[in-house]
Amino acid sequence: MEFISMVTSIWVVTWVLGILPLMGCYLWWSNDLWCSLRLKLINGRREANAKTGNSMIKLPPGHMGLPYVGELLSFLWYFKIVGRPDDYINSKRHRYGDGIGLYRTHLFGSPGVIACKPAVIKFIMQTESDFKIDWPSVELVGASSLVAVHGTSHTRLRSFVSRAINLPQSLRHIAIMVQPRIIAALQSWSNQGTIGAHLEAKKVTFENIGSFFASLEPGPVLDTLDKLFTGILRGFRASPINFPGSAYRHALQCREKATMIFRKELEKKRKKIRDGVDVRVNNVTNDLMDGLMGLKDDEGKELSDTEVLDNIVSLVIAGYESTSLAIMWALYYLAKYPSVLQKLREENMCLRKHKNEEQITSDDIAKLNYTNKVVEETIRMANIAAFIFRTATKDVEYKGYTIPRGWKVMMWVRYLHTNPENFDDPMSFNPDRWNEPAKAGTYQVFGGGSRICAGNMLARLQVAIFLHHLAIGYKWELVNPKAKMTYLPHPKPEDGVMISFRKL
């Protein structure tokens, strides 16, 4: 018995001191080992066929992490456990050097590279033929939406959406349309006394989007759509695994139901057209859906119903969460920085003294220099889209490194906005930094290249209008000024910015 016990002890010691550490090392490096082996085989074939002119593949520095999981545990550690998301990139910088700001990794189920410096991000954004958008899943945004299409289809859709949203006459119309709900919302908040800023900002933002995009008024239909788009957004950054109970499966189901609601509205509009009813008012379309229905290509062909619906759904996704989060963060930072609020209030009070109307125009907003600087600083600090995704469609060479075909490319734009090399004291809310334009390539809150967010002026306009009415009429305080921050799926205080709110 003593002999058996001794042998057992030897095996235990062998496992603990020898085999288990070896297995741990294998798991830790297995992704990199298998990747290196595949690259050696590819480079061997290329060397054997040197006449093809293909250069040897050299991956950026980095670590591929554990099998299947990759670096997800490290990502979650910085984003969820310790709450220091910028240290995720800083840990790579310290370990592998600054270099060109390109690191290999394995995240969200796929091998990929992280890009975190202005030059490489600009290269990726402007080299559209080499990179495609396929994550978040095209199934959620719609295969024929502005986000997913390429070439002439993208140019045609983008041209229309830009005209519908960003032209001066469009912005004038939007400014008039969105203000009544913003004014009513602020009055309602003061009556309630204490509100959750994120939740309330979502309500007013979604009501304005529903009206502008499809002429939907507050009521049961809009409330249902609000819940459905909340479900879609929850699955937006989830792994695209379609099985019962998954966030992605639920998001797909929510999208299908939302599309059915919009389809009913589209059919109503089609019937009016067949009955000879003009859907325009003063030669201006009532909403974005009307405009998309009337859009024609060079051959006079209109968009199909599927194309119209895909674009409505994708544009709601793009505008809903981003605008409401920006409004939430404006309330948060202005409460934290009273000197900024005072300057904002003085500028907007001055404008109010020279106007007889309660509403302001988009032309008025263009003259509010400090207000617009507050908008830019809020959007920079909010970092609503912390990273932007692409997929390499072929082996792409960049400064001696290769981004292999099929690999995910994660443009870590959050790091652009929080890097002290790009912005002085970047975590301080300082609108006066916008007295000078940002360094080239360092401000990418709405993306860049031909894929820059088509609704960027719409978002800025709504936040500026909100700030005007907020500053001249109300005061508020944070209920939990030291609330813990959460960073997934978007940065926000975990209490959703609870505030006590009242009239001046």
C-alpha positions in Angstrom: 0.0 0.0 0.0 2.8 2.4 0.8 4.4 1.6 -2.6 1.1 2.4 -4.4 0.7 5.6 -2.4 4.3 6.6 -3.3 3.7 5.9 -7.0 0.5 7.9 -6.9 2.3 10.8 -5.2 5.0 10.8 -7.9 2.3 10.9 -10.7 0.6 13.8 -9.0 3.8 15.7 -8.6 4.7 14.9 -12.3 1.3 16.3 -13.5 1.5 19.4 -11.3 5.1 20.3 -12.0 5.5 18.9 -15.5 2.6 17.9 -17.7 0.1 20.5 -16.6 2.5 23.5 -17.2 3.4 22.0 -20.6 -0.3 21.7 -21.5 -0.9 25.3 -20.3 1.9 26.5 -22.5 0.6 24.6 -25.4 -2.9 26.0 -25.0 -1.5 29.5 -24.5 0.6 29.4 -27.7 -1.3 26.9 -29.8 -3.1 29.5 -31.9 0.2 31.2 -32.7 1.9 27.8 -33.4 -0.8 26.7 -35.8 -0.8 30.1 -37.5 3.0 30.1 -37.9 2.8 26.6 -39.4 0.2 27.6 -42.0 2.3 30.7 -42.9 5.4 28.6 -43.3 3.6 26.3 -45.7 2.2 29.3 -47.7 5.6 31.1 -47.8 7.3 27.8 -48.8 4.9 27.6 -51.8 5.5 31.2 -52.7 9.2 30.8 -52.5 9.0 27.7 -54.8 7.0 29.8 -57.2 9.0 33.0 -56.9 8.3 34.0 -60.5 4.7 34.8 -59.4 6.1 37.9 -57.6 4.2 37.2 -54.4 6.1 38.5 -51.3 6.5 36.5 -48.1 3.8 36.9 -45.5 4.9 38.5 -42.3 2.2 39.0 -39.7 2.1 42.0 -37.3 3.4 41.4 -33.8 0.9 40.1 -31.2 -0.6 37.1 -29.6 -3.5 34.9 -30.9 -4.5 33.7 -27.4 -6.3 30.4 -26.5 -7.9 28.0 -28.9 -11.4 29.1 -29.9 -11.5 31.8 -27.2 -8.5 33.7 -28.5 -7.9 36.9 -26.5 -11.5 37.3 -25.4 -10.6 36.7 -21.7 -8.0 39.5 -21.8 -10.4 41.8 -23.6 -13.1 41.2 -21.0 -10.6 41.7 -18.2 -9.9 45.2 -19.3 -13.4 46.2 -20.5 -15.6 44.5 -17.8 -13.6 43.4 -14.8 -11.1 46.2 -14.1 -12.8 48.9 -16.2 -9.7 50.2 -17.9 -10.4 49.7 -21.7 -7.5 51.8 -22.9 -5.1 49.6 -21.1 -6.0 46.8 -23.5 -4.2 48.6 -26.3 -1.5 50.0 -24.0 -0.6 46.5 -22.9 0.1 45.6 -26.5 2.1 48.8 -27.0 4.3 48.0 -24.0 4.8 44.4 -25.0 5.3 44.7 -28.7 6.2 48.3 -29.2 4.4 51.2 -30.8 5.5 50.4 -34.3 2.9 51.2 -36.9 0.0 50.5 -34.6 -1.0 47.1 -36.0 -1.2 44.0 -33.8 -2.4 40.4 -34.6 -5.0 38.9 -32.3 -7.9 36.4 -32.2 -11.1 38.1 -31.0 -14.9 37.5 -31.4 -14.4 34.1 -32.9 -11.9 35.0 -35.7 -8.2 35.7 -36.3 -7.7 39.4 -36.9 -5.6 42.5 -36.6 -6.1 45.5 -34.4 -5.3 48.9 -36.0 -4.9 51.8 -33.6 -2.9 54.6 -35.2 -4.2 57.3 -37.6 -2.1 56.3 -40.6 -3.1 52.6 -40.7 -6.7 53.4 -39.9 -6.8 55.9 -42.8 -5.3 53.3 -45.1 -7.9 50.7 -44.2 -10.8 53.1 -44.5 -9.7 54.5 -47.9 -8.8 51.1 -49.4 -12.4 50.0 -49.8 -11.7 47.4 -52.5 -9.5 45.4 -50.2 -11.8 45.4 -47.2 -15.5 44.6 -46.8 -18.1 45.1 -44.1 -19.6 41.8 -43.0 -19.6 42.2 -39.2 -21.7 43.2 -37.5 -23.7 40.7 -39.5 -25.2 41.9 -42.8 -28.3 39.9 -41.8 -29.1 42.5 -39.1 -28.5 45.7 -41.2 -29.9 44.3 -44.4 -28.1 43.0 -47.5 -29.3 45.9 -49.7 -28.7 48.6 -47.1 -26.3 51.5 -47.4 -24.0 49.8 -44.9 -23.7 46.6 -47.0 -23.8 47.6 -50.7 -20.8 48.6 -52.8 -20.0 50.3 -56.0 -22.7 52.3 -57.9 -25.5 51.1 -55.5 -23.6 52.5 -52.6 -22.9 55.8 -54.4 -26.6 56.2 -55.4 -27.9 55.4 -51.9 -25.4 57.5 -50.1 -26.0 60.5 -52.4 -29.7 60.4 -51.7 -29.4 59.9 -47.9 -26.8 62.7 -47.7 -29.2 65.0 -49.6 -32.1 64.0 -47.4 -30.2 64.6 -44.2 -27.2 66.9 -44.6 -28.1 69.6 -47.2 -28.9 73.0 -45.6 -32.6 72.9 -46.6 -32.9 69.4 -45.2 -31.3 70.5 -41.9 -33.7 73.4 -41.7 -36.7 71.1 -42.1 -35.3 68.6 -39.5 -34.6 71.4 -37.0 -38.2 72.5 -37.1 -39.5 68.9 -36.9 -37.5 67.6 -33.9 -37.8 70.6 -31.6 -41.4 70.2 -30.3 -40.6 66.7 -28.9 -37.3 67.9 -27.3 -39.0 70.9 -25.7 -41.9 68.7 -24.4 -39.4 66.1 -23.1 -37.4 68.7 -21.1 -40.7 70.0 -19.6 -41.7 66.4 -18.7 -38.3 65.7 -17.1 -38.7 68.8 -14.8 -42.2 67.6 -13.8 -40.8 64.2 -12.8 -37.9 65.7 -10.8 -35.6 62.7 -11.0 -35.0 60.8 -14.3 -32.6 58.3 -15.9 -31.0 60.4 -18.6 -30.1 57.5 -20.9 -33.6 56.0 -20.9 -35.4 59.4 -21.3 -32.9 60.4 -24.1 -33.7 57.2 -25.9 -37.4 57.9 -25.8 -37.2 61.4 -27.3 -34.6 60.4 -29.8 -36.7 57.4 -31.0 -39.8 59.5 -31.3 -38.0 61.9 -33.6 -36.4 59.2 -35.6 -39.8 57.5 -36.0 -41.3 60.7 -37.3 -38.5 61.7 -39.6 -37.9 58.2 -41.1 -41.5 57.0 -41.4 -44.0 59.6 -40.1 -44.8 57.5 -37.1 -46.3 59.3 -34.1 -45.9 58.3 -30.4 -48.2 55.4 -29.6 -48.3 51.5 -29.4 -46.6 51.0 -32.8 -43.7 53.2 -32.0 -43.4 51.7 -28.5 -43.2 48.2 -30.1 -40.6 49.3 -32.5 -38.6 50.8 -29.6 -38.5 47.4 -27.9 -37.6 45.6 -31.1 -34.7 47.9 -31.9 -33.4 47.5 -28.3 -33.3 43.7 -29.1 -31.6 44.3 -32.4 -28.9 46.5 -30.8 -28.2 43.9 -28.1 -27.4 41.3 -30.8 -25.4 43.8 -32.9 -22.1 43.1 -31.2 -22.9 39.5 -30.2 -21.2 36.5 -31.9 -23.2 35.8 -35.0 -24.3 32.3 -33.8 -27.9 31.6 -34.7 -29.2 29.2 -32.1 -32.2 29.3 -29.7 -31.6 31.6 -26.7 -28.7 33.5 -28.2 -28.7 37.3 -28.4 -28.0 37.1 -32.1 -31.0 34.8 -32.7 -33.2 37.2 -30.7 -31.9 40.2 -32.7 -32.8 38.5 -36.0 -36.3 37.8 -34.7 -36.6 41.4 -33.6 -35.4 42.7 -37.0 -38.0 40.5 -38.8 -40.8 41.9 -36.7 -39.6 45.5 -37.1 -39.4 45.0 -40.9 -43.0 43.8 -40.9 -44.1 46.9 -39.2 -42.3 49.2 -41.6 -43.6 47.1 -44.5 -47.2 47.9 -43.4 -46.3 51.6 -43.4 -44.8 51.3 -46.8 -47.9 49.5 -48.2 -50.0 52.4 -46.9 -47.9 54.8 -48.7 -48.0 52.7 -51.9 -51.8 52.7 -51.7 -51.9 56.5 -51.4 -49.7 56.8 -54.5 -52.0 54.4 -56.4 -54.9 56.5 -55.3 -53.3 59.6 -56.6 -52.5 61.2 -53.2 -49.3 63.3 -53.3 -47.1 62.2 -50.4 -45.1 65.5 -50.5 -45.8 68.7 -48.6 -44.6 71.9 -50.4 -42.6 69.7 -52.8 -40.7 68.2 -49.8 -41.1 64.5 -48.9 -42.8 63.9 -45.6 -40.1 61.4 -44.4 -37.1 59.4 -45.4 -39.2 56.4 -46.5 -41.1 58.6 -49.0 -37.8 59.7 -50.4 -36.4 56.2 -50.7 -39.5 55.1 -52.5 -39.1 57.8 -55.1 -35.3 57.3 -55.6 -34.4 56.2 -59.1 -31.2 55.2 -60.8 -29.8 56.5 -64.1 -32.2 54.1 -66.0 -35.3 55.3 -64.1 -35.5 52.2 -62.0 -36.9 52.6 -58.4 -35.7 50.8 -55.3 -37.5 47.6 -54.5 -39.5 47.4 -51.3 -36.8 45.2 -49.7 -34.2 47.9 -50.5 -36.3 50.6 -49.0 -37.0 48.6 -45.8 -33.3 47.5 -45.4 -32.2 51.1 -45.5 -34.9 52.3 -43.1 -33.9 49.6 -40.6 -30.1 50.2 -40.9 -30.5 54.0 -40.6 -32.6 53.7 -37.5 -29.9 51.4 -36.0 -27.2 54.0 -36.9 -29.0 57.0 -35.5 -30.9 55.7 -32.5 -28.3 54.6 -29.9 -25.6 57.1 -31.0 -27.7 60.2 -30.6 -29.3 59.1 -27.3 -25.9 58.2 -25.8 -24.5 61.6 -26.9 -27.4 63.4 -25.2 -26.8 61.3 -22.0 -23.1 62.1 -22.0 -23.8 65.8 -22.5 -25.9 65.9 -19.4 -23.2 64.0 -17.5 -20.2 66.1 -18.5 -22.0 69.4 -18.1 -23.0 68.4 -14.6 -19.3 67.6 -13.9 -17.9 70.7 -15.5 -20.0 73.7 -14.3 -17.7 76.3 -15.9 -18.4 74.7 -19.3 -22.2 74.8 -18.6 -21.9 78.5 -17.7 -20.3 79.4 -21.0 -22.8 77.3 -22.9 -25.7 79.0 -21.0 -24.3 82.5 -21.7 -24.0 81.9 -25.4 -27.5 80.5 -25.8 -29.1 83.1 -23.5 -27.6 85.7 -25.7 -29.2 84.1 -28.8 -32.6 83.9 -27.0 -32.6 87.6 -26.3 -32.5 88.4 -30.0 -35.3 85.9 -31.0 -39.0 86.1 -30.5 -39.7 82.5 -31.3 -39.3 79.6 -28.9 -37.7 77.4 -31.6 -34.3 78.0 -33.2 -33.2 77.3 -36.7 -30.3 75.3 -38.1 -28.9 78.7 -39.3 -29.0 79.9 -35.7 -27.1 76.8 -34.5 -24.4 77.3 -37.1 -23.6 80.6 -35.3 -23.4 79.1 -31.8 -19.6 78.5 -31.9 -19.2 77.4 -28.3 -22.2 75.1 -28.4 -20.9 73.3 -31.5 -17.5 72.9 -29.7 -19.4 71.3 -26.8 -21.1 68.9 -29.2 -17.8 67.8 -30.7 -16.2 67.3 -27.3 -19.2 65.3 -26.1 -19.0 63.0 -29.1 -15.2 62.6 -28.7 -15.5 61.7 -25.1 -18.5 59.4 -25.5 -16.6 57.0 -27.9 -19.9 55.5 -28.9 -18.3 53.4 -31.6 -15.2 52.2 -29.8 -14.1 50.1 -32.8 -15.1 49.7 -36.4 -14.9 46.3 -38.2 -13.8 45.3 -41.7 -12.7 41.9 -43.3 -9.8 41.6 -45.6 -10.9 40.4 -49.1 -7.4 39.5 -50.1 -3.9 39.5 -48.6 -3.2 43.1 -47.9 0.3 44.4 -47.5 1.0 47.4 -45.2 4.5 48.6 -44.4 6.1 45.2 -44.5 3.3 43.3 -42.8 0.5 41.3 -44.2 -3.2 41.3 -43.2 -4.3 37.8 -44.5 -7.4 37.3 -46.6 -10.5 36.6 -44.5 -9.0 38.1 -41.3 -11.1 40.6 -39.3 -9.7 44.1 -39.1 -10.6 46.0 -35.9 -10.0 49.8 -36.2 -9.7 50.8 -32.5 -10.9 54.4 -32.9 -11.4 54.8 -29.2 -7.7 54.8 -28.8 -7.4 57.7 -31.3 -9.5 59.9 -29.0 -8.0 58.9 -25.7 -4.3 58.9 -26.8 -2.4 61.9 -25.2 -0.3 62.0 -28.4 -3.5 63.1 -30.3 -5.3 65.2 -27.7 -3.8 67.0 -24.7 -5.2 65.7 -21.4 -7.6 63.5 -23.4 -9.8 62.4 -20.5 -10.7 66.0 -19.5 -13.9 67.6 -21.0 -12.5 70.7 -22.7 -14.6 72.1 -25.6 -11.9 74.9 -26.1 -9.6 72.3 -27.5 -11.7 72.7 -30.7 -10.5 76.2 -31.2 -8.0 74.3 -33.4 -9.0 71.4 -35.6 -7.9 67.9 -34.5 -4.7 66.5 -36.0 -5.3 64.7 -39.3 -6.8 61.3 -38.8 -7.2 61.5 -35.0 -10.9 62.2 -34.9 -12.9 59.3 -36.3 -16.2 59.3 -34.3 -18.2 58.8 -37.5 -15.8 56.7 -39.4 -14.0 57.8 -42.5 -13.5 57.5 -46.2 -16.6 56.7 -48.4 -18.2 54.9 -45.4 -18.3 57.9 -43.1 -21.7 57.9 -41.3 -24.2 59.5 -43.6 -26.2 60.9 -40.7 -23.3 62.6 -38.9 -24.8 66.1 -39.4 -28.2 64.9 -38.2 -26.7 63.6 -35.0 -24.8 66.9 -34.4 -27.9 69.0 -35.1 -30.1 67.1 -32.7 -27.5 67.3 -29.9 -27.0 71.1 -30.5 -30.8 71.8 -30.4 -31.1 69.8 -27.2 -28.2 71.7 -25.6 -29.8 75.0 -26.5 -33.1 74.4 -24.9 -31.4 72.6 -22.0 -29.0 75.5 -21.2 -31.5 78.3 -21.3 -34.2 76.7 -19.2 -33.0 74.0 -16.8 -30.5 72.9 -14.1 -29.7 69.5 -12.9 -27.4 67.5 -10.7 -26.0 63.9 -10.8 -27.7 61.6 -8.3 -24.7 59.3 -8.3 -21.7 61.5 -9.3 -19.3 58.6 -8.6 -21.2 55.9 -10.4 -19.1 53.1 -11.8 -18.5 53.1 -15.5 -19.4 50.2 -17.8 -17.9 49.9 -21.3 -19.8 47.1 -23.1 -21.7 47.3 -25.4 -21.2 51.1 -25.1 -19.5 53.3 -22.5 -21.9 54.7 -19.9 -22.3 55.1 -16.1 -24.0 51.9 -14.8 -26.9 54.0 -13.4 -27.7 55.4 -16.9 -27.0 58.9 -15.5 -29.6 59.4 -12.9 -30.2 63.2 -12.4 -32.4 65.5 -10.4 -33.9 67.9 -13.0 -35.8 71.1 -12.6 -36.4 74.5 -14.3 -34.1 77.4 -13.8 
